[in-house]
Amino acid sequence: MPKGQEKMGSGKTNFKEHMERWIIGRHKVQSKLTFQHYAGRIELRSRIMLQSQTVKLMSKKQLQVHEQRTIGINLQLFKE
C-alpha cells in the first residue's frame, strides 16, 4: 500500500487519526497565540472593572470629565 493512501483511505480510523494529528499540530501553533489573546482580554477586563469601581466613588462632575476622557482615548485608539 503506497504511503499517500493510508492517510486518506476508506477506513474511518485512518481519517480519525489524520484529524487528530492535524488538530494537535494546529493546537501547538495556536496555544501560544490563544494564551496571549486571553491574557490581553483578562487584562482589559480587569482594567474595566477597576474603572467601574473608581467611577462609583466619583461625583457627577468628575464622572462627566471621566467619560469625556475615556471616549477621547477610545477614539484615539480607533484612529491609530
C-alpha positions as a Markdown table, in Angstrom:
| # | Residue | x | y | z |
|---|---|---|---|---|
| 1 | Met | 0.0 | 0.0 | 0.0 |
| 2 | Pro | 1.5 | 3.4 | -1.0 |
| 3 | Lys | 2.1 | 5.9 | 1.8 |
| 4 | Gly | -0.2 | 8.5 | 0.4 |
| 5 | Gln | -3.3 | 6.2 | 0.5 |
| 6 | Glu | -3.1 | 5.2 | 4.2 |
| 7 | Lys | -3.9 | 8.7 | 5.4 |
| 8 | Met | -7.0 | 9.3 | 3.3 |
| 9 | Gly | -8.1 | 5.6 | 2.9 |
| 10 | Ser | -11.6 | 4.2 | 3.1 |
| 11 | Gly | -11.2 | 3.3 | 6.8 |
| 12 | Lys | -12.7 | 5.7 | 9.3 |
| 13 | Thr | -9.9 | 5.1 | 11.8 |
| 14 | Asn | -7.3 | 6.5 | 9.3 |
| 15 | Phe | -9.4 | 9.6 | 8.8 |
| 16 | Lys | -9.8 | 10.0 | 12.6 |
| 17 | Glu | -6.0 | 9.6 | 13.2 |
| 18 | His | -5.4 | 12.1 | 10.4 |
| 19 | Met | -7.7 | 14.6 | 12.0 |
| 20 | Glu | -6.2 | 14.1 | 15.5 |
| 21 | Arg | -2.8 | 14.7 | 14.1 |
| 22 | Trp | -4.0 | 17.8 | 12.3 |
| 23 | Ile | -5.7 | 19.2 | 15.5 |
| 24 | Ile | -2.6 | 18.5 | 17.6 |
| 25 | Gly | -0.4 | 20.2 | 15.1 |
| 26 | Arg | -2.7 | 23.2 | 15.0 |
| 27 | His | -3.0 | 23.4 | 18.7 |
| 28 | Lys | 0.8 | 23.6 | 19.2 |
| 29 | Val | 0.8 | 26.6 | 16.9 |
| 30 | Gln | -2.3 | 28.3 | 18.4 |
| 31 | Ser | -1.8 | 27.6 | 22.1 |
| 32 | Lys | 0.8 | 30.4 | 22.4 |
| 33 | Leu | -1.4 | 32.8 | 20.4 |
| 34 | Thr | -4.6 | 32.0 | 22.3 |
| 35 | Phe | -2.7 | 32.4 | 25.6 |
| 36 | Gln | -1.6 | 35.9 | 24.6 |
| 37 | His | -5.1 | 36.7 | 23.4 |
| 38 | Tyr | -6.7 | 35.6 | 26.6 |
| 39 | Ala | -4.1 | 37.3 | 28.7 |
| 40 | Gly | -4.9 | 40.5 | 26.8 |
| 41 | Arg | -8.6 | 40.1 | 27.4 |
| 42 | Ile | -8.2 | 39.4 | 31.1 |
| 43 | Glu | -6.0 | 42.5 | 31.4 |
| 44 | Leu | -8.6 | 44.5 | 29.6 |
| 45 | Arg | -11.5 | 43.1 | 31.7 |
| 46 | Ser | -9.6 | 43.9 | 35.0 |
| 47 | Arg | -9.0 | 47.4 | 33.8 |
| 48 | Ile | -12.7 | 47.9 | 33.0 |
| 49 | Met | -13.6 | 46.5 | 36.5 |
| 50 | Leu | -11.1 | 48.9 | 38.1 |
| 51 | Gln | -12.6 | 51.8 | 36.1 |
| 52 | Ser | -16.1 | 50.9 | 37.1 |
| 53 | Gln | -15.1 | 50.8 | 40.8 |
| 54 | Thr | -13.4 | 54.2 | 40.6 |
| 55 | Val | -16.5 | 55.6 | 38.8 |
| 56 | Lys | -18.7 | 54.7 | 41.8 |
| 57 | Leu | -16.5 | 56.9 | 44.0 |
| 58 | Met | -16.7 | 59.9 | 41.7 |
| 59 | Ser | -19.0 | 62.9 | 41.9 |
| 60 | Lys | -21.3 | 63.8 | 39.0 |
| 61 | Lys | -18.9 | 66.5 | 37.7 |
| 62 | Gln | -15.9 | 64.2 | 37.9 |
| 63 | Leu | -17.9 | 61.5 | 36.1 |
| 64 | Gln | -18.6 | 63.7 | 33.1 |
| 65 | Val | -14.9 | 64.6 | 32.8 |
| 66 | His | -14.0 | 60.9 | 33.2 |
| 67 | Glu | -16.5 | 59.9 | 30.5 |
| 68 | Gln | -15.2 | 62.5 | 28.1 |
| 69 | Arg | -11.6 | 61.3 | 28.7 |
| 70 | Thr | -12.4 | 57.6 | 28.1 |
| 71 | Ile | -14.4 | 58.5 | 24.9 |
| 72 | Gly | -11.4 | 60.5 | 23.7 |
| 73 | Ile | -9.0 | 57.7 | 24.5 |
| 74 | Asn | -11.2 | 55.2 | 22.7 |
| 75 | Leu | -11.4 | 57.5 | 19.6 |
| 76 | Gln | -7.6 | 57.8 | 19.6 |
| 77 | Leu | -7.3 | 54.0 | 19.7 |
| 78 | Phe | -9.6 | 53.6 | 16.7 |
| 79 | Lys | -7.7 | 56.3 | 14.7 |
| 80 | Glu | -4.3 | 54.6 | 15.2 |
